[in-house]
């Protein structure tokens, strides 16, 4: 079943979305974020509750957005408005904010963020026929490079999904050849 998304949520889900996809997006975000916090509770032991909650919400956004951006509705919403796409990428400081909030690898997070943002802009300005290949190439290069940065496993997971979300899931028009 397809439902019309309220305009306030168009940037997240597009204009129309399948109920199954909405449930999948939210479950992925909630379950994976919760499991990550359960897996490594030491990451937030020494910080205030408000910082933990805000970091949890940013990570939930990264994880959910990673999946949401693969949906046809969200992909088409941004493919039809390059200005909104550029703004979306430009405001994505989530990874850096998570590192600051949790007191982890700030320089590694900044390097991943810079790589992600630069590659995302490159992909957006490519001809659509080249986006999937170049996006996949840059994604694989980034994923291969993240472990070299020596960050905590918690931040490595968040960084990799941030990279997937912004660089590949969001920046590549995956439905470009459909009518």
Secondary structure, 3 states (H helix, E strand, C coil): CEEECCHHHHHHHCCEEEHHHHHHHHHHHHHHHHHHHHHCHHHCCCCCHHHHHHHHHHHHHHHHHHHHCCCHHHHHHHHCCHHHHHHHHHCCCHHHHHHHHHCCCHHHHHHHHHHHHHHHHHHHCCCHHHHHHHHHHHHHHHHHHHHHHCCCHHHHHHHHHHHHHHHHHHCCCCCCCCC
